[in-house]
Amino acid sequence: MGRDGYIVPVDPQVGPKKKTASSRSWILMDATGEGTVLDVDKYAIMHRVQIHARDLRILDPLLSYPSTILGREKAIVLNLEHIKAIITAEEVLLRDPLDDNVIPVVEELRRRLPPINAIREVQSDGKELGGQNEVDTGEEDESPFEFRALEVALEAICSFLAARTTELETAAYPALDELTSKISSRNLDRVRKLKSAMTRLTARVQKVRDELEQLLDDDDDMADLYLSRKLAGASSPVSGSGAANWFPMSPTLGSKISRASRASVATVRGDEDDVEELEMLLEAYFMQIDGTLNKLTTLREYIDDTEDYINIQLDNHRNQLIQLELFLSSGTVSLSMYSLVAGIFGMNIPYTWNDHYGYMFKWVVICAGAFCAIVFVFIISYARYKGLVGS
């Protein structure tokens, strides 16, 4: 049924049924914010949005591609973590709409895609011509459709990564403090897992940041994202898009696109290389994602400092063990000399002063003990002099 192009409208309140989740992997959001679940194959998607297979392959969830924002002739291919979308000048195709992380994006698109002027038109249906002039005046401040959709995607991914960073910080800082106060296998394993999670999250944030930075550094790439401007520059802004018309276009939607096209024509005639609007949009989210990366960098530095502190503690304990070993070795050498004296006098050898044995025994014990003590003190003093033992 996928090749038949079967289309099922989505109830904004209820949403698509879960039994169709396996077959329907795209949702189409039009300029009014209405969503429609599509049951189509990749060839129909490619024909509708006029992109190549290699661009669609970037959005394949089974393949691992870095975060990418590509500007094509009539579409923007967007791959930001779980947000995989194709944005045109009139609609948004979002993959996996039933994913837990994608559902908030769908709701935000439904809320923010309708232009502000559409709401003003509804509110001014019963008013005089002066009210209509206010609506027409406000059209100049309205962003193109593709920028509104791109802003929703960028805001969602930046907020998602910022939330993951906050969760990691909440778990990491207490674990590091606990490890500092008590070094144990359990605490070390906990910090190891948190460090691995931080490394993976840093790589994800870095990919998004690098993609935004690459876009900001190239005005031509940013100019490729002005789909409405390119559409207005064509001979027939609405019908010359080349995309398959799967839905009959309503007069209201047609009038909105026509007004947006006229505004875009004025922009094209003014300066085709003007990318200030998109540059300001990208810079805002670049600063946000850069702030998230700075938080992760600060966390990494805190982890490195904790590891250095732990290594210093371990080195200190190791030095104390070495000192203890030195004391024990010195005592063993001293006692071995005392044992040597006892062994010599324990031999069965006749002595000329055996008659005075009791008297000599006392002096031999005293002198041998004193000599051993002097040897022990000399070894420790030499070790202190050489800096081998702390004072």
N, C-alpha and C positions, 0 to 999 in steps of 0.2 A: 504493500500500500504506500510505501515511501516514494516510489517512482510516479505515483499518480498525482502527486502534489496536493494531497488532502490537507485541508486547513480547518482548524477548530478554534473558534473564539474563546477567549479566556474571561471568565467572570472575575472582576477585580477583587471581589470579596471572597469567593470560594476558591478560585484558582483551578488549574487543571487536575484531573483525577490522577491518582498515583499509578493506576494500572497502565496508563499510557506513557509513563515517565521513561520507559526503556526505549520506545520508538521515537518519541518527539523530543528532540534535543535542542531546538531553537525556539526562541520567542521573538516576535517582531513587534517593535514599539514604533508607532507612527508619530507624526508631529502633534497629535492631540493627546498623546500619552496612553492611547488604547493599546492593549497587548493582545497578540494573536499567536497561539502555539502552532508551529509549522511541522508537518510530517513530510519532509522532503529530503532528497539525497544531496550529496555535495555538488553534483553537477547542476542541479537546479539553483543552489545557492550561488555558485560561480556565475551562472548565466544572469541571475537577478542583479548582483552587485558588480558585475564586470571585473572580476579579479581572476588571477591565475591559480592553478592548483597548488603551487608552492606557497602562495600566500595563505590559502585555506589550510594547508598542512601545518602552518604555525599555530593554528587554533585547535589542533587535534589534542585532546587531553591525554591520549596514550603516548604521545611523543613529548620529549622534554626540550622545550625551547626557552631561551632567556626572555626576559621582559622586552617587548617590542612595541613600538608605535610607528607604523608604516603609512605613508601617504601615497595613495594611488590616484589614478585619473579621476575616478568617481566614488572612491570609498577610502575610509581609514581603517586599517587592520590593527586591532588593539589586542595585545596579549599581555596582561598584567596579572600575574599570579592566577587566581581563580576567575578573573574577569577576562573572558574571551569574547570579543564583540567585533562586529563589522558596522561601521557608521557611514551612512551616506548623507546627502544633503536633505533627505526627506524622512529617513527611517533608521532604526537601529536593530540589528540582528544580534541577539545575545545568546550564547551557548549555555546549556545546562541550567535552565531557569529554575529547576526544582532543587538545586543544590542549596544547602543551608547558608552558605556564604554569598550566594548569588541572589537569593530572595530579597534581601534588603536593597540590593542594587536595582532590582526590578521595581520595587515599590518607590524608590527615589526617582527613577526615570519616569514612572507614571505621574509622579507629583510635579516634577520640574521640567519635563519636556514641553508641555503646553506653553506657548509664548505668553508673556504678560499681556500682550495686546489682545489675545483671545479672551482673557478674563475681562478686560476692559470693555470689549465689544458686547459681551453678555450683559455687563452692568449698565451699558449705555444704550440698550435697545429702545427704550421709551423716551430718550432725551432728544433735545434739539440738535441742530447742526453744530452748534458750538461744542457740544460734548464729543462729536465725531472728530472735530479738529484737534481736540486734546489727545484722542487716541492716535491720530496720524502723527502728531508731534512726538509722542512717546515711542514711535517705531524706530526713531533714529538711535535710541539707546539700547535696542534689543540685540542680543548676541545671536549669531547664526545658529541654526539648529545643531550642526555638528559640534560646535563649541560647547553648547549646553550639555550635549550627551558626553563629550569628552571630559567636561568638568565633573560630571557625576561619577564617571569611572575613576578619574584621578582622586577625587575626594574620598571615594569608597576605599581605594587601595591604600591611600595614605593613612586613613583612619584605621583600617584593618591592621596595617603594620605597626602603627603607633600603639594600638591596643595590645598587640602581641608583645611589643617591647615593654609596655607597662606591666603586663603580667610577669614577664621574665624578671624585671627589676624587683617586683614585689616578692618573688620567690628567691632571687639570688642574694640580695643584700643580707637578709637574716641568716641564710645558710653560710655565707662567708663569715659573718660575725661569730656564728656558732663554731665554725671551724677554727677561727682564730683563738677562741677561748678554750676549745678542746679538740685536739687532733686525734681523730679516730677513723677507723676504716669506713664506718657508716657515713660520717660527715665528708670524708674524702670522695666517696663514691657519689654522694649527692651533688657535690660541687662539680665533679667530673661530668655528670649528666647535664647540669645546667650550663656548663661551659660549651659542651657539644651543641646544645640547643641554641646558645647565643651565637656560635660560629655559623650555624645554618641560617639563622635569622639575619645575621649581618650580611651574608652573601645575598639573600633575597632583597634586602633593602638596598644594597649596593647596586644590584642590577637595575632596579627601578630608578635610582638616582642617576646612574650612568646614562640611561636612556633619555631621561629628561635633559641632562646636561648636553648630550649629543645633539638633541633637537635645538636647544637654545644656542648652540654654537654655529648652527647652519641655518641661515635665513631661507635658503632654497627648500630645505626640508619642511620648515614651518609654512612656507608659501604653498607647498603641496597639500597641506591640511585645510586650506581655504576652499572647501568643496562648493559652497554657495557662490563664491566669487567666480570659480571656474564654470559653474553651471550658468551663471548670469552672462558670462562672456561668450557662451555658445549662441548660435543663431536662433535656437528655440529653447529658452531656458527650461521650460517645463517638459515638453514632449521630446526634446532632443537628448534626454539623458541616456537613452539606449537601454534602459532597464525594462524588464517585462512588467507590464501592468497587471498584477494579479487581482487588484481590488479596483472597483469603480471609484474614481476620485470624487469626493463630495464637493459641491460648489463652495462651501465655506473653506475647506482645506485648500481648494484651488485658488481662492482669493488670497488666502494667507501666503501661499507660496509665490503668487504673483507679486504681492507687495514686497515680500522679502527679496524676490528677484530684482525688482526695480531698485530697491535700496542697494542691492549688491552691485547692480550695473553702475550706479553712481560711484560706488567705492572703487570698482575696476577702472572707471574713467579717471578717477582721482589719482590713484597710485597703486599699481598692481604689486609693487614690491613692499607695500606697507604691511608689516607683520606685528605691529605694536600690540594689538589686542591679544593675539595669541601668545606673544612673548610675555605680557603681563600675567596671563593666565598660567602659563607654564612656570614662570618664576615664583609665583605664590606657592605652588605645590612642590616646586623644587626646594624652596626654603623649608617647607614642612617636612619633606622626606629627609632633607639634610639635617634638620634638627633631630629626627628619629635616629639617624645614623650617628650623630654626635652622642646621643644617649647611650647607644650600644658601645661606642668607642670609650666613653667614660666608664661603663660597666666593665669592659675588657681591661682597662687600666686598673680598675679596682681589684679585679681578679688577679692581674699580674702582681700588683702590690701585695695582695694577700699571699700569693705563692712565694714571693720574695721574703715576706715576713716569716712564713712557715719554714722556708729553707734556712733562714737565719736561726730560728729556734732549733731546728734539727742540727745545724752545725754547732750551736752552743751545747746541746746535749751530747753531741759526739765528742766535743772537746772536753767536756766534763768526764765522760767515760775514759778518754785517753789519760786525763790527769789521774783518775782513780787507778787506772791500770799502771801508771808510772809509780804511784805511791805503793801499790801492792808489790810491784817488781822490786822496788828499792828495799822494802821490808823483807822480801824473800832473800835478796842478796845478803842483807845484814844477818838474818837468822842463819843462813847457810854457813857464814863464818863462825857463828857461835856453835853450830853443830860440828864444824870441823875441829874446834878446840875440844869439844866433848868427846869426839871420836878418838882424838889423839890420846887424851888422858884415859880413855876407856880401854886402851890396848894393854895386853898382859905383858908389860915391860917393867923390869925392876928399876926402881928409882932410889937414889941415895938418900932422899929425904922422905922415905915412906914412913919413918917414925913420926914425922911431923905432918902427917897427911891431913888431919883435921884443920890445922892452921893454914896450910897451903891451899886447901880446897876453897876456902873462903875467898882468898885473894885471886885465885884463878877465875872463879865465877864473877867476881866484881870487875876484874880487868877485862875479861872477855865481853861482859855485858856493856861496859863503857865503850870499848872499842867498836862494837857493833852499832851502838847508838851514834857514835861519832861518824862512822861510815854512812849511816842513814841520813844524818843531818847534812853531811857533805854532798851527797847525791842530790838531795832536794834543793840545797842552796845553789848548786851548779845549774840545776834545771831552771830555777828562778832567774839566775843571772843570764842564762841564754834565752829567757822568755818562753820556755816550754811549759811553765806552770804559772797560772795567775797569782798575783800577790794576795 
